[in-house]
Every structure is written in C-alpha cells, then in structure tokens.
Amino acid sequence: MTWAEPSSTATALLLLGRGTDPDTEKGVECPGDLPAPSDPDLVERARAAKAALGDRVFVLGHHYQRDEVIQFADVTGDSFKLAREAAARPDAEFIVFCGVHFMAESADILTTDAQRVVLPDLAAGCSMADMAVLAQVEKAWERFASLGIASEVVPVTYMNSSADIKGFVGRNDGVVCTSSNAETALRWSFEQGTKVFFLPDQHLGRNTAVLKMGFELADCVLYDPHRPGGGLTDEQLRGAKVILWKGHCSVHGRFSLDAVEDVRARVPGVNVLVHPECRHEVVTAADFVGSTEYIIRVIDEAPAGSAWAVGTELNLVRRLALAHPDKQITFLERNVCYCSTMNRIDLPHLVWALEELVAGRVPNQITVDASTAHYARVALDRMLALP
C-alpha cells in the first residue's frame, strides 16, 4: 500500500445500484438510478443571475457536488481549500457555498465581517460532523479531567466538524487537521502532550496513528458518547495514546474489504485507491490512500490504459471517469450511493439562492457567533502554522 492520498469494469457500474448493504457502519438503502437532471431552463436562469451579480458573488463547489452545480462554481476543491479561496477574495460580497453546513461555517470564520456566506439548502449537513455534539464532547472532557489526564490530552478535530467543535478544540489548546495534514497535526500534538483526543472521524485518526506514526491498534481506544463513560474503563483511558471519537463518514464507511477482494478478482492489475476516512481494513488492503486532492492527482497522472477502483464519493468518481476515457476507472463498491446530504445542493436551490441575492435578499446566511468563531480561528491558525 502506498499512502498519500481503480478495472476494466464498465463505466455502467458508476451508476447507482439497488439493494441494501447491512454490513456497513450505517446500513445503506440505495434508491436506484441517479436523479434526473434539473429543468434545463434553470441553467439559463443560473447564468443570468450569476451575470447580474458579477464580482459581488463567488460560488464555491465541493468535489462531491453533482455536475449541474459544479458548472457554475468559480472554484472547486475540498472543504478547507474552498474556505481559503473565499478568504482570499475579500471583495466578494456574497460567498455561495455549494457544500455542506460545516464547510459554510468555516468560510464564515475565515472571511471578513463584510462578507456573507450563503448555503443554498440548510438541510445540507454532514452525518460525520453531526456525530460529535458539543455537549457530548464537553462531557468526555470532564471525564478526562476527573481522571487527572486532561492536562495530558491534546484535542484534534478533523476539518469535517462543526464550528462548535472547532471552538472547543481552540479553547483547549488543540488543532484542526485535514486528511492531507493529519499526520503533521498529530505529531505536533504529541509534542504538546502524551495523548490525543481525535474528533470526529475514528477512521482517519486510527489510520493516521497506526499506519503513519507507528502506533499499535491497542494504543487506540474508541469513545462512544452513547454509552456510559464512553464505554471505556478508567484504565483504558489512562493507558491510551489516542482516544478516538466514535464517528465516521457515511460514504467512506461503506467501503468494505470484500469489495477490495472482489474487484481484484474481477480486474487483473487493478489499482485500489481510497480515502483515509475508509475503515482500517480497507485502507490496509488498498494500493494508494490519500485525500480527495491526492486521489484526483493520482488519476490525472496515471498512465493511459491503467485500471483503477476508487473508494470515494460517487460524483467525483464519475467525473474522473468521464475526464479520463483512456483509463479504466470504476467505483470500488458494486452497490453505489452518493453523499445524500451534499446532493441536497441541487440546481433549483442554487438558482433560488442566486435570484434571491439579485433581488436584494440574503437567503440562508451562515453565521458563527463571535466567541466560537474566535476560538475556532485559533485552532485553524494553529493548523496553518504547522510545518
């Protein structure tokens, strides 16, 4: 396996399958084919509204968005890249973030007070971010304090977390990380203390600690906020090096070791390329592991005729397959589901948001309160200062 960042199988496998996958961390019902494209008239309405707004609006499109939305993005990327892109354009009055709620929060934290961040659909959340609630995290921290270990613990939160959790981390001398710099963030944290409290994605934390830093699986314990005491004894918490929050990505958590073995059996010479939010057994069985940006770069640089099974969100994999017809690219799983919350940002919602701005109304503005924003920015700045 090469850490960094898929098969002669027909591109048809990239379409949604039907069925149930009860073996994933969150059983998934796949609804069938991809939704039909939106009304073509909406394309012209989006163009007209965006033209009317001109430089006053800056549209951000996350890699997992559907193509009908991506076509109107001024820039595409992962969540942190997009938030930084917004901050780099202080003259843009409106930031329309085609992503999910925590991403829009990060953009609000990093942009100026004069800029307003809009999320076209407030229902576009993130199941992983929602798995770490501030009251639950504070309760865990109180447990650490009661055991006398809080002073040894450095909290680290993945970018895919709410502003509340980033603020908690900032107040408690911790740091934010991305999937690209998680190792650097953890190494910095172990220079500050003897333990790390990693939120909210257990898999990124475990994979980084074990595969990149040399820890044993036994050095990591899983804190379950829905069990008394997190489901851990005092001795387990005192002995742990990495305390992982029980959270995961509902998309990346569905990829299985069976899927890796199946595609290897079907496609001779296939390269398995997955995101580090995947489960530990999937990551260890893969050939290449890395962030979304890494996955894109690997496919871009791969030789013609090579075969790839990619374990990340469907819209991105489909886009990569269409952009590289000289390579054999397929989705790692046979039963395919896209990120349902991300896909709530569709063309109708984008058109509505843009037309509201043209009319002088600001819809679905995302704001983070001053105290939370301050401490979240502290944690983000610590990340930016990492080597």
N, C-alpha and C positions, 0 to 999 in steps of 0.2 A: 504494500500500500504506500502510495505517495501522498503525504498530507499537504495541502495548500488550500488548496481550495477544494455514450452507452451504445450496432447489431444490425444485421441485415433485415431486421423486423420491419414490416411495412409501416409507413407513417400512419396508417389507419389506427394503429394501437394508441396513437396520441389522442384519439377521440375518447370521450367518456365511455366507460363500460357500464354494465348493470350488475347489481348484486350487492352483497353485504360482506364486509371484512371484519368479523367479530374479534379477530386476533390482534388488531391494532390497539393502541392505548386507549383510543376513543373509538368504539365501533362506528364505522362509516357506512352510510347508505349512499350509493352512487345513483343519481337520478336519470342517467341516460345520456343523450347527446348534449353537446354544448348548446346554450341558449341561442336562439336565432338572433341575427344582427338586429340592431335597433332600426327604427324607421329611417330610411335614407334622407328624408327631409331634415332630420336632426343634424346631419353633417353640415349642411349649409347654414343652419341656424347657429351652430357652434362656431363656424368660421366667421360669420357676420358679427357675432357677439365679441369674439376674441379680437377681431379687427377694430371694432368700435372702442374697445378698452385700450388697445395699443400697448404701450410700455407700462401702463398702470397695472397690468396683470402679469403674473408669472406663474405658469402652470407646471407643476411637478408631477411626474408619472413614475410610480414604482414599477420595477421589473415584472411584478406579478399581475399587473393590470391587463385587462383584455385589450386587444389591438384597437378597437374602436375608440378607446380612451387615449391610448398611447399616442395615436396620430396627432393629438392636439397638445402633447406635452412639449414644453420648451426645453426640458432636460429630463432624462431618465436615469435611474440608478437605484441603489439600495437606500434604506431609510436615512442613515446618517449622511451619506453623500448628498441626498436631496435637501436635508435640513441645512447643510453647509452652503449649498448652492443658493438657497433662499437668503441666507445671511449675507452672501456675497453680492446681493442685489438690493441695497437699501433704498434705491429709488423706486422700486416696485411697490405700489401702494397695497396691492392685493396679492397674496400668495394662495393659489388654489392647489391644495394638496390632494392628488389622486392616490391615496394610500389608505392607511387606517388611523385610528384616533391617536395612538401614542406617537405616531410619526408627525402628525399635525401639532401635537403638544411640543415636541422637540423643536419644530420650526418656530413656534411662538416663543420658546425660550431663547432661541439663538438670534431671532430677528429684532428689529428696533420696535420701540413702543408705537411708532407711527405706522408700522405695517400691520395689516390684519390678515390672519390666516383663516382660510375657509376650507371646510371639509364638506364636499358635495352631499354626502349622506352620513348623518350622525350615527346610523346603525352600523357603519363600517368600523368594527372593533377588531380586536386580536385576542383569540382564545388564550394564547400563551400569556400575554400581558394581564389578562383578566384573572389568571390563576394565582397572582400574587396581589393580595389586597393589603393596604397599608396597616389596618388594624391587626391582621394576622401576622404580618412581618414584625410589627412592634411587640406583639405577644411573644414571638420567638426570641426577640432580642432581650426581653425581660427575663426569659428563662436563662439565657446565656449569662445575664447579669447576676441572677440568683445563684448560679453555679460558680461565679467568680471568674468566668472566662471571657466576658465581653471585651475586656481590655486587650485580649489577645486576638480577637476576631476582627478581620477587615472585611466589610461588606463590598461585594462586587455585583453590579447589576448589568445585565445584557441591555443593549440599546432597546430591545423589544420589551419594554416595561413602561408603566405609567409614569407620569411626571411625579406623582406622589412617592413612588418607589425610588426614583432618581433623587428626589429631595431627601428622603430618608438616608440614602447612601451618602449624599453630600454632607448631611449633618453629622454623620458618624464616621467621617474621615475615610470614606471609601471612594470608589472609582467606577465609572461606566466603561463598558467594553463593547466591541463589535465582534462579529465572528472572525474578522481578519486579525484583530489585535488581542484576542482573549489571552493568548499565552503571555504577551508582554504585560498585560494588566495583572495577570495572576503572579507573575514573577515580581512585579513591583509590590504587590500586596504582601507577598511573603517576606519582603524586605521590611515591611512595616509591622507585621505581626506573625503569629505562629499558625493561625488558622484563617481560612477564607469561608465566608458565607456567600454562596453563589446563587443569584436570583435571575430570572425565574425559570430558566431552562436547564433542567438537570442534565440533559444530554451534552450540550455544549460545555458545561462545567466539567462533567465526568470525562468526556473525550479529551479535553484540553489537559486536565490534570494528569490523566493516565498516559495518553499517547504522546503528549508533547513535553511533559515535565517529569515523567518517570515515576509518578506515584502508583501505588497499588490500588486495585479496586477496593480493598479493605480499608484504605485510608479515607475513603469517601463514604459518608452516610447520607441518607435521604430523609429530609424533614418533611413530614406530611402534615400540613396545617389542619387537616380534617380529623386527625387522631389526637388523643390526649397526649400532651407533651411532645407533639410532633411524631409520636410513635417511636421515640428514641429514649434509651435509658441515660441517666447521668453519666455513666461510664462511657457509653458510646459517644456522647458529645464531648467529653473531656479528652477522649483518645483520638477523635477525628482530626484530620488535617483539612479536609474540605467538607463543609456542610452544604449539601445541595438541596435547593427548594424543589418540591415535587410539582414541577410544571413542565410542559412540553409544547411543541408546535403540532397542531392537529394535522398539518400537511406532512411535515417531515417525519412525524412519529408513526406514520402509517407504513413506511417502507420496511420491508422485512428481509430477514436472512434468506427465507425461501425464495423471495423474488430475485435476489442476487444469484442464488444457485440455479434458479430456473433460466434466467437469461444467459448464464454461462453455458448451460447445457444446450440451449437453442441456437446461440450465436457464437461460432468459433472466433476466438480472438477479440471478443468484445471488451471494451474498457468500461469499468463501472466507476462513475463519477458522482459523488454525493455531497450533500451539505453536512456540516458538523452538527446540525440540530438533529440528525438522524440518530437512531439508537446505537449503542456501543457495538453490538454485534454486527450491525450493518456497516458501520464505519470501518471496523477492523477487517471486514471482508472485501471492502472496496479497493480499487486501484488508486483512485485520486479522491481527496477530500478537501473541501475549501468553501469559502464564502461565495455568495452569488456572483460577485465581480470576478472571482477566480474561475468559477465554472464557465462564465462567458468567455474569458480569456483563453482557457484551455481549449474550448471548442473552436474558437477563432483560429488558434494556432495549430490545431490538429491537422495532420496530413490528409489529403484527399483519399477517399476510399476507406478511411478508418471507421470503426464501429463503436458507438457509444450508447450506454444505457445510463440515463441521467436521473438522479434522485433529488428532484426539487420540484417547485410548483409548475403545474401544467402549462399555464400561459407562456412562461419563459421557455419551457422545453419545446413547445410548438413553434415559438418564434425562432429559436435556434435551428430547429429542423428545416424550417422554410428558408432561413437565411443561408443554409449550407447544404444545398441539394447534392453536393459532391461527397457528402459524408452520411453515414447511416446512423441516424440519431433517433432514439426512442425513449419513451418514459419507462422508468425502471419497473413500475408495477403494471400488471395487466388490468386491474380494476382501477380506473383513473378518476380522481376527483380534484377539482381546483380549490383554491382558497376561497371559500364561500363568503367570508366577511370582506375580503379585498374586492371581490367581484360585485359587491353592492354598489361600488362606484361605477356606474354604467353611464352610457352616453346621455340618457334622459336626465340623470341627476347632474351631470356636468353642464349640460345646456341650461338647465334651470338655474344653477349657481351663477353661470356667466351672465345670463339675461337679467338676473336679479341685480348683479353688480352694475350692468349697463343702466338699469332703471334707478340706480342710486341707493339701493338697499343692500346691506351686507348680510347674507344668509349663513347660518351655521358657523358663526365665528368661534374659533377655538381660542380660549384664553386660559392661562395658568396663573394662579394667584401669585402675588409678588414674593411672598416668603418661600413658597415651594419652588418658584422659578429661580430664585437666588441660589438655593442650596442645590437644586438640580444642575444649575450652571456651574457651581463649584465642582461637582462630580464630573461633569463633562469637560471642564477646563483641565482637571487632573488627567483625564484621558488624553487630551490634546497635548499635554506636556510630556507624555511618555516618550521615551526614545524610539 
